[in-house]
Amino acid sequence: MNQHFFKAKISSKKIINAELCLIRLSVDGWKGHIPGQYVEICLTAQNDYKAYRPYSIASKPNNKYIEILIERIPEGEVSTYFYDISDIGDELLVSKPLGQFFILPIIDKDVILIAGGSGIAPFMSMIKNRYSNKKFQLTLFHWSKNFSGLVDYDVLIKQNEKRNYYPYITQEIPDKWSKGTGRINIKAFEKLNKNLYHKIFICGSDTFVENVNGIIKETFPHREILNERFGDV
C-alpha cells in the first residue's frame, strides 16, 4: 500500500437531503489535520479498478476519525457510491491530510468565509475549531438552494453570539424564513466594516467562485483571497 494512504472504515452515514450526505470515517493511524485541508479517497472495485477523489475534511481536528460532506453528482462514480450504496463497515483508503494553502492562519486575524452549497465542508472544520480556539473571529456567508443544505444551521444560529453567520436560501424558501434570500450580490456584504482587513476564503462550484471573486474584489479591494473549487465527483 502507498505509505501516504491509511485504511479506513465508514463508521456513520447521515443522509441530509436528496443531494447531500455526511460520511464519518474511522481511519487507522490518523494523526489529525489542519482546518481547511482535504484528503484523497481511494475506492477499489472487484476488478481492482481504483477511483481517487479529493474531499475537504468537514470535522474538527482530532486523531480518531474524519468527516466528509458528499454532494451526489448523478454521473459521479464516487459520490453516487457514497450516497446510494455505501454502508457502515465498508472499507476504503484515505490519504494523509493534504493542502497547505486553504487553511486557517496561525496568527490572530479576522476571517470571512463564503460558501456555495457543499462548499461549506472545509468551513465546517474551521468553525468547529474556532469554538475551541477563540482567538479567531470567523464570519460565515453560506448560500444554499434549500434549508436542509444549510448544514449545521441550528448549531451556528445558537453560537451566533456576534451575529457573524449569514445564511441565504436561493430556491426552496420555507414559510416564515427571515434570513437571506436570492443569489449572491454585493448587498450581502454591506453590513461588514470595509475598513477592517480580512483574509477571505471562498469555496464552491466554479461559477460560484467566479461570481464571488468579482464581487469581493469590488467590495474589499486589496484583500488576500483564497479560493477552493469543486467539480463532478
Backbone as CSV, one residue per row, in Angstrom:
resi,resn,N_x,N_y,N_z,CA_x,CA_y,CA_z,C_x,C_y,C_z
1,MET,0.837,-1.204,0.000,0.000,0.000,0.000,0.874,1.257,0.000
2,ASN,0.427,2.265,-0.693,1.131,3.543,-0.676,1.261,4.033,0.760
3,GLN,2.462,4.458,1.149,2.699,4.849,2.528,1.906,6.092,2.927
4,HIS,1.372,6.819,1.947,0.613,8.020,2.257,-0.894,7.756,2.402
5,PHE,-1.298,6.495,2.308,-2.700,6.145,2.474,-2.898,5.287,3.727
6,PHE,-4.074,5.483,4.348,-4.433,4.740,5.552,-5.685,3.909,5.285
7,LYS,-5.802,2.791,5.967,-7.025,2.004,5.911,-8.114,2.727,6.711
8,ALA,-9.328,2.709,6.191,-10.428,3.395,6.853,-11.715,2.592,6.696
9,LYS,-12.650,2.823,7.622,-13.975,2.214,7.563,-15.037,3.290,7.765
10,ILE,-16.166,3.111,7.114,-17.302,4.004,7.348,-17.907,3.660,8.700
11,SER,-17.935,4.627,9.613,-18.490,4.393,10.942,-19.870,5.012,11.126
12,SER,-20.225,5.981,10.275,-21.592,6.513,10.294,-21.891,7.186,8.959
13,LYS,-23.177,7.252,8.643,-23.636,7.854,7.394,-24.947,8.573,7.661
14,LYS,-24.974,9.871,7.378,-26.172,10.681,7.603,-26.641,11.271,6.284
15,ILE,-27.852,10.902,5.867,-28.456,11.495,4.673,-29.058,12.844,5.071
16,ILE,-28.566,13.908,4.470,-29.027,15.252,4.805,-30.231,15.647,3.966
17,ASN,-30.148,15.419,2.669,-31.265,15.678,1.764,-31.044,14.854,0.494
18,ALA,-31.769,15.161,-0.572,-31.686,14.357,-1.794,-30.352,14.490,-2.517
19,GLU,-29.488,15.375,-2.046,-28.202,15.594,-2.723,-26.990,15.470,-1.816
20,LEU,-27.181,15.598,-0.504,-26.048,15.644,0.410,-26.097,14.532,1.443
21,CYS,-24.925,14.003,1.770,-24.803,13.097,2.913,-23.474,13.369,3.613
22,LEU,-23.430,13.055,4.901,-22.230,13.255,5.704,-21.709,11.889,6.124
23,ILE,-20.468,11.610,5.732,-19.848,10.316,5.997,-18.754,10.492,7.044
24,ARG,-18.801,9.644,8.082,-17.712,9.623,9.068,-16.859,8.389,8.823
25,LEU,-15.537,8.601,8.789,-14.584,7.533,8.534,-13.651,7.365,9.719
26,SER,-13.603,6.159,10.252,-12.596,5.827,11.251,-11.330,5.431,10.502
27,VAL,-10.228,6.114,10.785,-9.011,5.962,9.984,-7.886,5.412,10.863
28,ASP,-7.323,4.287,10.464,-6.208,3.681,11.204,-4.982,4.588,11.166
29,GLY,-4.448,4.908,12.328,-3.222,5.692,12.389,-3.380,7.168,12.098
30,TRP,-4.610,7.661,12.094,-4.842,9.075,11.786,-4.269,9.964,12.884
31,LYS,-3.603,11.039,12.504,-2.946,11.913,13.472,-3.495,13.333,13.457
32,GLY,-4.666,13.526,12.860,-5.281,14.839,12.854,-4.953,15.645,11.604
33,HIS,-5.572,16.821,11.482,-5.405,17.663,10.311,-5.507,19.126,10.713
34,ILE,-5.210,20.010,9.785,-5.392,21.444,9.969,-6.697,21.846,9.294
35,PRO,-7.567,22.621,9.966,-8.826,23.024,9.338,-8.596,23.679,7.977
36,GLY,-9.299,23.171,6.955,-9.137,23.645,5.589,-8.439,22.637,4.703
37,GLN,-7.815,21.620,5.298,-7.154,20.604,4.496,-8.167,19.611,3.914
38,TYR,-7.694,18.797,2.961,-8.538,17.802,2.322,-7.814,16.465,2.280
39,VAL,-8.533,15.427,1.864,-7.941,14.101,1.692,-8.302,13.564,0.318
40,GLU,-7.502,12.624,-0.158,-7.843,11.831,-1.334,-8.493,10.542,-0.845
41,ILE,-9.673,10.242,-1.382,-10.364,8.998,-1.079,-10.095,8.029,-2.226
42,CYS,-9.734,6.789,-1.888,-9.481,5.768,-2.899,-10.467,4.623,-2.722
43,LEU,-11.292,4.380,-3.740,-12.204,3.242,-3.769,-11.659,2.202,-4.740
44,THR,-11.743,0.938,-4.359,-11.234,-0.140,-5.197,-12.368,-1.085,-5.571
45,ALA,-12.576,-1.296,-6.870,-13.625,-2.196,-7.353,-13.125,-3.640,-7.320
46,GLN,-14.042,-4.586,-7.564,-13.685,-6.003,-7.533,-12.664,-6.359,-8.608
47,ASN,-12.662,-5.627,-9.702,-11.680,-5.892,-10.767,-10.374,-5.127,-10.550
48,ASP,-10.226,-4.564,-9.350,-9.036,-3.831,-8.923,-8.937,-2.435,-9.534
49,TYR,-9.992,-1.991,-10.209,-10.024,-0.608,-10.695,-10.098,0.331,-9.493
50,LYS,-9.297,1.392,-9.507,-9.246,2.329,-8.393,-9.718,3.714,-8.841
51,ALA,-10.554,4.312,-8.029,-11.035,5.669,-8.286,-10.598,6.563,-7.138
52,TYR,-9.967,7.679,-7.477,-9.471,8.629,-6.482,-10.244,9.941,-6.604
53,ARG,-10.660,10.489,-5.464,-11.336,11.782,-5.472,-10.933,12.586,-4.238
54,PRO,-10.779,13.909,-4.391,-10.464,14.754,-3.237,-11.737,15.205,-2.526
55,TYR,-11.686,15.220,-1.207,-12.794,15.740,-0.404,-12.243,16.565,0.749
56,SER,-12.819,17.733,0.967,-12.442,18.548,2.115,-12.859,17.846,3.402
57,ILE,-12.054,18.020,4.430,-12.376,17.447,5.737,-13.322,18.404,6.454
58,ALA,-14.476,17.886,6.877,-15.510,18.726,7.482,-15.531,18.656,8.998
59,SER,-14.740,17.781,9.588,-14.779,17.579,11.033,-13.727,18.412,11.757
60,LYS,-13.937,18.562,13.051,-12.966,19.216,13.917,-11.695,18.379,13.979
61,PRO,-10.526,19.014,14.034,-9.290,18.234,14.113,-9.284,17.289,15.302
62,ASN,-8.970,16.026,15.042,-8.843,15.021,16.097,-8.029,13.859,15.550
63,ASN,-7.750,12.878,16.370,-6.922,11.766,15.933,-7.678,10.442,15.885
64,LYS,-9.021,10.521,15.742,-9.829,9.308,15.734,-10.581,9.093,14.422
65,TYR,-11.124,10.143,13.862,-11.946,9.997,12.658,-11.928,11.298,11.863
66,ILE,-12.448,11.216,10.622,-12.704,12.409,9.826,-14.123,12.322,9.278
67,GLU,-14.675,13.467,8.908,-15.979,13.517,8.250,-15.823,14.212,6.906
68,ILE,-16.548,13.714,5.910,-16.563,14.345,4.591,-18.010,14.561,4.164
69,LEU,-18.255,15.701,3.553,-19.583,16.051,3.067,-19.651,15.699,1.589
70,ILE,-20.564,14.820,1.226,-20.672,14.326,-0.138,-21.865,14.964,-0.844
71,GLU,-21.621,15.587,-1.984,-22.712,16.041,-2.848,-22.899,15.000,-3.952
72,ARG,-24.093,14.455,-4.043,-24.356,13.413,-5.035,-24.433,14.016,-6.430
73,ILE,-23.490,13.620,-7.286,-23.474,14.024,-8.691,-24.019,12.848,-9.502
74,PRO,-25.097,13.021,-10.286,-25.735,11.884,-10.975,-24.776,10.992,-11.738
75,GLU,-23.768,11.558,-12.386,-22.821,10.754,-13.152,-21.499,10.528,-12.406
76,GLY,-21.453,10.888,-11.140,-20.219,10.760,-10.376,-20.087,9.379,-9.752
77,GLU,-19.083,8.623,-10.131,-18.969,7.251,-9.663,-18.663,7.167,-8.171
78,VAL,-17.893,8.091,-7.638,-17.562,8.048,-6.216,-18.687,8.627,-5.366
79,SER,-19.217,9.771,-5.764,-20.283,10.390,-4.965,-21.540,9.526,-4.941
80,THR,-21.877,8.873,-6.060,-23.068,8.005,-6.059,-22.824,6.754,-5.224
81,TYR,-21.576,6.264,-5.185,-21.275,5.134,-4.294,-21.550,5.530,-2.847
82,PHE,-20.989,6.656,-2.421,-21.173,7.064,-1.031,-22.645,7.295,-0.707
83,TYR,-23.350,7.990,-1.593,-24.740,8.352,-1.296,-25.677,7.148,-1.417
84,ASP,-25.570,6.382,-2.486,-26.556,5.340,-2.801,-26.208,3.955,-2.252
85,ILE,-24.925,3.627,-2.194,-24.527,2.234,-1.974,-23.823,2.005,-0.652
86,SER,-22.989,2.922,-0.224,-22.116,2.688,0.926,-22.902,2.378,2.187
87,ASP,-22.238,1.648,3.081,-22.865,1.253,4.341,-21.811,1.249,5.438
88,ILE,-22.262,1.276,6.671,-21.359,1.240,7.813,-20.532,-0.049,7.762
89,GLY,-19.245,0.107,7.967,-18.337,-1.031,7.915,-17.594,-1.170,6.604
90,ASP,-18.042,-0.479,5.556,-17.329,-0.533,4.267,-15.903,-0.013,4.440
91,GLU,-14.978,-0.649,3.729,-13.577,-0.284,3.838,-13.104,0.478,2.596
92,LEU,-12.179,1.397,2.809,-11.600,2.171,1.727,-10.254,2.709,2.182
93,LEU,-9.611,3.499,1.338,-8.332,4.096,1.676,-8.456,5.615,1.722
94,VAL,-7.755,6.216,2.669,-7.768,7.663,2.850,-6.321,8.155,2.892
95,SER,-6.025,9.188,2.128,-4.675,9.737,2.124,-4.387,10.496,3.415
96,LYS,-3.149,10.841,3.603,-2.792,11.781,4.668,-3.449,13.125,4.339
97,PRO,-3.613,14.027,5.317,-4.205,15.340,5.021,-3.329,16.132,4.062
98,LEU,-3.975,16.788,3.096,-3.266,17.499,2.033,-3.670,18.967,2.014
99,GLY,-2.800,19.791,1.443,-3.122,21.203,1.252,-2.560,22.088,2.345
100,GLN,-1.676,22.994,1.989,-1.116,23.959,2.928,-1.505,25.390,2.570
101,PHE,-2.449,25.531,1.638,-2.824,26.856,1.135,-4.150,27.337,1.702
102,PHE,-5.162,26.488,1.651,-6.523,26.883,2.033,-6.770,26.517,3.506
103,ILE,-5.969,27.077,4.417,-6.080,26.738,5.835,-6.148,28.011,6.671
104,LEU,-6.649,27.859,7.901,-6.741,28.994,8.800,-5.359,29.566,9.091
105,PRO,-5.257,30.903,9.206,-3.963,31.500,9.544,-3.572,31.166,10.980
106,ILE,-2.278,31.039,11.198,-1.798,30.750,12.548,-1.947,31.973,13.437
107,ILE,-1.705,33.144,12.878,-1.811,34.364,13.682,-3.270,34.755,13.868
108,ASP,-3.515,35.597,14.863,-4.867,36.067,15.163,-5.292,37.064,14.081
109,LYS,-6.278,36.682,13.257,-6.709,37.544,12.157,-8.193,37.299,11.873
110,ASP,-8.942,38.378,11.607,-10.346,38.218,11.232,-10.439,37.546,9.874
111,VAL,-11.408,36.646,9.735,-11.538,35.839,8.532,-12.988,35.852,8.065
112,ILE,-13.190,35.987,6.752,-14.518,35.866,6.151,-14.550,34.579,5.330
113,LEU,-15.565,33.755,5.569,-15.757,32.509,4.845,-17.003,32.637,3.987
114,ILE,-16.894,32.298,2.698,-18.022,32.422,1.781,-18.196,31.090,1.063
115,ALA,-19.354,30.449,1.278,-19.578,29.104,0.746,-20.813,29.050,-0.128
116,GLY,-20.726,28.233,-1.185,-21.873,27.922,-2.020,-22.151,26.439,-1.940
117,GLY,-23.358,26.051,-1.506,-23.738,24.640,-1.443,-22.811,23.822,-0.587
118,SER,-22.312,22.689,-1.139,-21.438,21.798,-0.376,-20.048,22.382,-0.173
119,GLY,-19.797,23.579,-0.707,-18.555,24.280,-0.424,-18.405,24.658,1.036
120,ILE,-19.447,24.399,1.831,-19.379,24.644,3.267,-18.427,23.676,3.969
121,ALA,-18.085,22.552,3.341,-17.350,21.462,4.000,-16.074,21.913,4.722
122,PRO,-15.109,22.569,4.053,-13.892,22.943,4.794,-14.158,23.954,5.896
123,PHE,-15.204,24.755,5.723,-15.533,25.752,6.734,-16.155,25.116,7.972
124,MET,-16.803,23.964,7.807,-17.329,23.243,8.968,-16.192,22.896,9.922
125,SER,-15.064,22.471,9.370,-13.893,22.162,10.190,-13.323,23.425,10.833
126,MET,-13.232,24.501,10.051,-12.698,25.749,10.581,-13.560,26.288,11.720
127,ILE,-14.881,26.231,11.534,-15.796,26.779,12.534,-15.754,25.958,13.814
128,LYS,-15.743,24.642,13.687,-15.678,23.792,14.885,-14.384,24.043,15.644
129,ASN,-13.312,24.303,14.929,-12.048,24.620,15.573,-12.093,26.004,16.204
130,ARG,-12.790,26.933,15.587,-12.889,28.295,16.107,-13.542,28.315,17.480
131,TYR,-14.535,27.444,17.726,-15.227,27.479,19.010,-14.455,26.791,20.114
132,SER,-13.351,26.117,19.774,-12.457,25.601,20.803,-11.207,26.476,20.913
133,ASN,-11.048,27.393,19.980,-9.906,28.307,19.978,-10.426,29.698,19.615
134,LYS,-10.775,30.495,20.582,-11.499,31.733,20.343,-10.595,32.901,19.974
135,LYS,-9.385,32.621,19.555,-8.526,33.695,19.052,-9.063,34.219,17.724
136,PHE,-9.788,33.367,16.993,-10.206,33.713,15.646,-11.647,34.216,15.617
137,GLN,-11.879,35.307,14.890,-13.231,35.780,14.618,-13.589,35.383,13.189
138,LEU,-14.515,34.441,13.042,-14.921,33.977,11.726,-16.298,34.528,11.380
139,THR,-16.439,35.035,10.181,-17.733,35.462,9.654,-18.069,34.555,8.485
140,LEU,-19.226,33.899,8.558,-19.611,32.910,7.552,-20.817,33.376,6.745
141,PHE,-20.674,33.331,5.405,-21.791,33.506,4.473,-21.987,32.166,3.763
142,HIS,-23.230,31.682,3.743,-23.489,30.388,3.095,-24.743,30.484,2.238
143,TRP,-24.591,30.201,0.945,-25.714,30.177,0.016,-26.080,28.732,-0.283
144,SER,-27.373,28.395,-0.104,-27.881,27.056,-0.398,-29.213,27.196,-1.110
145,LYS,-29.537,26.228,-1.974,-30.813,26.333,-2.671,-31.996,25.939,-1.794
146,ASN,-31.742,25.246,-0.671,-32.826,24.904,0.247,-32.323,24.919,1.684
147,PHE,-33.262,24.831,2.633,-32.899,24.941,4.043,-32.046,23.772,4.514
148,SER,-32.373,22.565,4.083,-31.624,21.403,4.554,-30.163,21.449,4.140
149,GLY,-29.870,22.175,3.056,-28.489,22.307,2.614,-27.654,23.240,3.467
150,LEU,-28.294,23.979,4.383,-27.566,24.821,5.328,-27.085,23.938,6.477
151,VAL,-26.075,23.143,6.195,-25.582,22.153,7.149,-25.126,22.845,8.437
152,ASP,-25.512,22.271,9.576,-25.184,22.803,10.906,-25.876,24.128,11.200
153,TYR,-26.976,24.422,10.509,-27.678,25.696,10.710,-28.063,25.913,12.170
154,ASP,-28.692,24.921,12.794,-29.162,25.081,14.178,-28.008,25.378,15.132
155,VAL,-26.898,24.689,14.945,-25.731,24.915,15.802,-25.176,26.314,15.585
156,LEU,-25.070,26.725,14.341,-24.490,28.029,14.025,-25.362,29.169,14.533
157,ILE,-26.669,29.023,14.428,-27.573,30.060,14.930,-27.423,30.211,16.440
158,LYS,-27.332,29.099,17.161,-27.192,29.152,18.618,-25.865,29.757,19.039
159,GLN,-24.823,29.543,18.251,-23.488,30.035,18.584,-23.206,31.396,17.967
160,ASN,-24.233,32.015,17.396,-24.054,33.256,16.654,-24.046,34.458,17.593
161,GLU,-23.119,34.460,18.547,-23.086,35.484,19.579,-22.815,36.873,19.015
162,LYS,-22.005,36.954,17.982,-21.623,38.247,17.435,-22.244,38.493,16.062
163,ARG,-23.324,37.788,15.777,-24.042,37.955,14.505,-23.102,37.790,13.307
164,ASN,-22.318,36.728,13.337,-21.328,36.528,12.277,-21.681,35.357,11.367
165,TYR,-22.959,34.991,11.317,-23.422,33.911,10.447,-24.549,34.448,9.577
166,TYR,-24.365,34.359,8.232,-25.333,34.903,7.291,-25.755,33.815,6.302
167,PRO,-26.856,33.099,6.598,-27.345,32.056,5.684,-28.295,32.633,4.631
168,TYR,-28.221,32.077,3.422,-29.083,32.505,2.317,-29.681,31.271,1.644
169,ILE,-30.959,31.363,1.282,-31.630,30.307,0.513,-32.047,30.895,-0.825
170,THR,-31.725,30.189,-1.902,-31.930,30.754,-3.236,-33.175,30.251,-3.957
171,GLN,-33.691,29.061,-3.585,-34.813,28.493,-4.351,-35.994,28.086,-3.469
172,GLU,-35.837,27.047,-2.679,-36.946,26.484,-1.903,-37.031,27.194,-0.552
173,ILE,-37.610,28.382,-0.548,-37.629,29.214,0.654,-38.781,28.796,1.577
174,PRO,-38.484,28.409,2.815,-39.536,27.963,3.743,-40.434,29.119,4.186
175,ASP,-41.624,28.764,4.626,-42.503,29.756,5.244,-41.827,30.311,6.494
176,LYS,-42.013,31.599,6.731,-41.504,32.289,7.912,-39.973,32.383,7.937
177,TRP,-39.321,32.113,6.809,-37.869,32.277,6.739,-37.547,33.758,6.786
178,SER,-36.711,34.169,7.749,-36.433,35.594,7.952,-34.991,35.971,7.623
179,LYS,-34.211,35.008,7.164,-32.813,35.296,6.836,-32.695,35.663,5.363
180,GLY,-31.511,35.505,4.798,-31.263,35.965,3.448,-31.914,35.109,2.371
181,THR,-32.228,35.736,1.253,-32.773,35.031,0.090,-32.066,35.548,-1.163
182,GLY,-32.186,34.774,-2.240,-31.617,35.192,-3.514,-30.147,34.842,-3.649
183,ARG,-29.666,34.965,-4.862,-28.276,34.626,-5.151,-27.329,35.705,-4.639
184,ILE,-26.064,35.359,-4.614,-25.069,36.271,-4.054,-25.022,37.578,-4.840
185,ASN,-24.922,38.683,-4.098,-24.801,40.002,-4.714,-24.048,40.915,-3.753
186,ILE,-23.717,42.078,-4.216,-22.870,42.988,-3.449,-23.540,43.461,-2.162
187,LYS,-24.882,43.493,-2.125,-25.600,43.964,-0.937,-25.388,43.063,0.267
188,ALA,-25.042,41.794,0.019,-24.869,40.858,1.126,-23.764,41.297,2.079
189,PHE,-22.814,42.082,1.586,-21.654,42.441,2.397,-21.704,43.867,2.933
190,GLU,-22.864,44.523,2.811,-22.982,45.903,3.250,-22.826,46.052,4.758
191,LYS,-23.146,44.985,5.519,-23.089,45.072,6.978,-21.667,45.016,7.515
192,LEU,-20.730,44.606,6.705,-19.368,44.423,7.178,-18.578,45.730,7.152
193,ASN,-17.678,45.847,8.102,-16.811,47.022,8.181,-15.705,46.887,7.140
194,LYS,-15.786,47.672,6.097,-14.835,47.556,4.998,-13.485,48.192,5.317
195,ASN,-13.384,48.816,6.495,-12.113,49.391,6.908,-11.227,48.366,7.618
196,LEU,-11.810,47.240,7.986,-11.034,46.176,8.619,-10.409,45.297,7.549
197,TYR,-9.239,44.777,7.853,-8.591,43.870,6.902,-8.999,42.439,7.236
198,HIS,-9.580,41.751,6.288,-9.981,40.364,6.463,-9.251,39.476,5.464
199,LYS,-8.899,38.285,5.920,-8.484,37.242,4.993,-9.763,36.560,4.532
200,ILE,-9.949,36.372,3.222,-11.228,35.915,2.686,-11.063,34.555,2.012
201,PHE,-11.858,33.587,2.454,-11.876,32.246,1.892,-13.173,32.054,1.113
202,ILE,-13.083,31.492,-0.095,-14.256,31.246,-0.931,-14.226,29.793,-1.386
203,CYS,-15.344,29.074,-1.221,-15.388,27.672,-1.643,-16.744,27.362,-2.255
204,GLY,-16.725,26.718,-3.428,-17.956,26.336,-4.102,-17.659,25.900,-5.520
205,SER,-18.693,25.870,-6.332,-18.529,25.497,-7.737,-17.730,26.562,-8.477
206,ASP,-17.258,26.230,-9.678,-16.508,27.187,-10.486,-17.287,28.480,-10.694
207,THR,-18.558,28.346,-11.057,-19.386,29.525,-11.319,-19.543,30.380,-10.073
208,PHE,-19.814,29.729,-8.932,-19.985,30.461,-7.679,-18.708,31.212,-7.324
209,VAL,-17.583,30.541,-7.393,-16.310,31.165,-7.021,-15.996,32.348,-7.931
210,GLU,-16.253,32.202,-9.229,-16.003,33.309,-10.154,-16.869,34.520,-9.818
211,ASN,-18.155,34.271,-9.539,-19.068,35.364,-9.192,-18.627,36.066,-7.915
212,VAL,-18.272,35.280,-6.906,-17.879,35.864,-5.626,-16.595,36.674,-5.772
213,ASN,-15.649,36.160,-6.521,-14.395,36.882,-6.702,-14.622,38.272,-7.280
214,GLY,-15.511,38.359,-8.271,-15.806,39.660,-8.857,-16.396,40.625,-7.851
215,ILE,-17.320,40.126,-7.030,-17.970,40.973,-6.024,-16.988,41.383,-4.931
216,ILE,-16.202,40.421,-4.456,-15.284,40.694,-3.355,-14.202,41.686,-3.761
217,LYS,-13.690,41.555,-4.972,-12.633,42.472,-5.414,-13.157,43.906,-5.521
218,GLU,-14.449,44.045,-5.772,-15.048,45.380,-5.814,-15.353,45.894,-4.411
219,THR,-15.791,44.979,-3.520,-16.214,45.366,-2.173,-15.035,45.513,-1.221
220,PHE,-14.090,44.579,-1.293,-12.931,44.573,-0.406,-11.635,44.574,-1.238
221,PRO,-11.294,45.665,-1.858,-10.068,45.685,-2.666,-8.828,45.476,-1.804
222,HIS,-7.811,44.886,-2.416,-6.504,44.702,-1.775,-6.573,43.767,-0.568
223,ARG,-7.488,42.808,-0.607,-7.542,41.788,0.433,-6.925,40.494,-0.091
224,GLU,-6.476,39.652,0.835,-5.977,38.329,0.453,-7.175,37.410,0.265
225,ILE,-7.327,36.840,-0.930,-8.459,35.980,-1.260,-7.941,34.587,-1.600
226,LEU,-8.489,33.575,-0.925,-8.117,32.181,-1.166,-9.331,31.444,-1.715
227,ASN,-9.152,30.727,-2.829,-10.259,30.026,-3.485,-10.065,28.523,-3.446
228,GLU,-11.180,27.819,-3.291,-11.186,26.363,-3.474,-12.435,26.007,-4.262
229,ARG,-12.245,25.264,-5.355,-13.356,24.919,-6.245,-13.547,23.418,-6.261
230,PHE,-14.794,23.002,-6.488,-15.039,21.572,-6.625,-15.743,21.309,-7.943
231,GLY,-15.570,20.089,-8.449,-16.191,19.702,-9.703,-16.988,18.431,-9.525
232,ASP,-17.209,17.711,-10.625,-18.005,16.488,-10.586,-17.206,15.345,-9.999
233,VAL,-17.749,14.757,-8.925,-17.092,13.629,-8.273,-18.084,12.515,-8.002
